[in-house]
Amino acid sequence: MKISPEILNLVPYKPGKPISETQREYGLSKVYKLASNENPLGPSPKAMEAVKKALEHQNLYPDPSHYELLQTMSNEWGFPKQQLAIGNGSDELIDLLTRIFCEPKQGVLTSVAAFNAYEVSAGANRAALHKVPLTEGYCFDLEAIADYFMAHHQEKDIRLIFISNPNNPTGTYASKEQVESFLARLGNRDDVMIVFDEAYNEFVRAEDYASAQNYINKYNNLIVLRTFSKIYGLAGFRVGAMIAPPTVVEVYNRVRKPFNVNDLAQVAANAALQDKEFLQRSQQICWKGLDYFYKKLEELGLPYIHSQGNFVMFDTLRDAVKVNEALLRRGIIMRPVLNYGFKTHMRLSVGLEHENEAAIAALKEVLKEIPVLAGTPIPTV
Ligand SMILES: Cc1ncc(COP(=O)(O)O)c(C=O)c1O
């Protein structure tokens, strides 16, 4: 059996540890999972209602044209349907965009500590991934990414660029000014596609943030990804969305499976997108939770990165593997971020108030138990 090295080098995705597994392993009855940037309020109630009704016709195949959901996205986001598409989570969109734009050995460009799916999709599609270092503030360095592209795109045959804005796991963002000057340099080139992944778009509070959606009609090589997994509370249904030039949507629709998004998922996303009250409640709970975490992390003397997502990455100043283990024993699931090169950091998702309090109380105990190490330098690979 001969398997290509790109496939053999893939590292399996490590999801947040499931609650049931943690309960079994540690003999616990109460476990809080604040590890996967999910919506702690559950799904939008309007989505749940719509899904219950839709159960009756699940003997039928789903609508392969995604008509209703695309219509609602068009109304809500102000783009014609020819510029919109959905996938089985933005994960599927990331994977298929890589397949569409990269032939084996061609290059995908992103940042160090970018959302891990870009690396996995590059490997799975036998493309080569290139990473540019973060800034000192743990941000994507858009200027350095554009410089890297200009210097190396011919030699490395770079065809696709992924910018996660805001980024997971760091929670950092690129400002409107940075996005605009990046697009002014690389926009409208016919040899590269630029993908802005805005999974956390709705949680952003920074006033100088601008969604790349604003520039979709100005640049013909720009794609924006959104997801229903975060603020809309539908991670289990698997719906991601794409805003793109009509030609990209047309090609994507040829490549994807006809029934890639199941009917309940389409129905749920359609209802959730119109549930404004739920969106606002989700924002409020996120922002209140983040402010609580900032205050408590300051009290604990732990450096953290201001986040524009629904999670915060902080430096435990200790071995994160040991910290994680000690937290699990206390029934708290957070996310160590060693796979991104951070050996002493953890990522903590915002939960409900009592979950946030339990996480901080457990962390306080764990800090006393585990000895201090030096903080991790910013990773370079
Ligand atoms: C930056 C970013 N993009 C995309 C996703 C994937 O979202 P989906 O559930 O739509 O596949 C995530 C999930 O954590 C993410 O953090």
Ligand as a Chemical Component Dictionary entry (heavy atoms), coordinates in Angstrom:
data_LIG
# 
_chem_comp.id                   LIG 
_chem_comp.type                 NON-POLYMER 
_chem_comp.pdbx_formal_charge   0 
_chem_comp.three_letter_code    LIG 
# 
loop_
_chem_comp_atom.comp_id 
_chem_comp_atom.atom_id 
_chem_comp_atom.alt_atom_id 
_chem_comp_atom.type_symbol 
_chem_comp_atom.charge 
_chem_comp_atom.model_Cartn_x 
_chem_comp_atom.model_Cartn_y 
_chem_comp_atom.model_Cartn_z 
_chem_comp_atom.pdbx_ordinal 
LIG C1 C1 C 0 -11.560 30.246 12.671 1  
LIG C2 C2 C 0 -12.516 29.124 12.492 2  
LIG N1 N1 N 0 -12.988 28.860 11.278 3  
LIG C3 C3 C 0 -13.834 27.846 11.052 4  
LIG C4 C4 C 0 -14.248 27.037 12.097 5  
LIG C5 C5 C 0 -15.068 25.821 11.778 6  
LIG O1 O1 O 0 -16.371 26.043 11.882 7  
LIG P1 P1 P 0 -17.425 24.988 11.349 8  
LIG O2 O2 O 0 -18.041 24.419 12.559 9  
LIG O3 O3 O 0 -18.347 25.833 10.520 10 
LIG O4 O4 O 0 -16.746 23.954 10.512 11 
LIG C6 C6 C 0 -13.795 27.255 13.381 12 
LIG C7 C7 C 0 -14.206 26.359 14.473 13 
LIG O5 O5 O 0 -13.730 26.339 15.549 14 
LIG C8 C8 C 0 -12.899 28.324 13.583 15 
LIG O6 O6 O 0 -12.401 28.560 14.798 16 
# 
loop_
_chem_comp_bond.comp_id 
_chem_comp_bond.atom_id_1 
_chem_comp_bond.atom_id_2 
_chem_comp_bond.value_order 
_chem_comp_bond.pdbx_ordinal 
LIG C1 C2 SING 1  
LIG C2 N1 SING 2  
LIG C2 C8 DOUB 3  
LIG N1 C3 DOUB 4  
LIG C3 C4 SING 5  
LIG C4 C5 SING 6  
LIG C4 C6 DOUB 7  
LIG C5 O1 SING 8  
LIG O1 P1 SING 9  
LIG P1 O2 DOUB 10 
LIG P1 O3 SING 11 
LIG P1 O4 SING 12 
LIG C6 C7 SING 13 
LIG C6 C8 SING 14 
LIG C7 O5 DOUB 15 
LIG C8 O6 SING 16 
# 
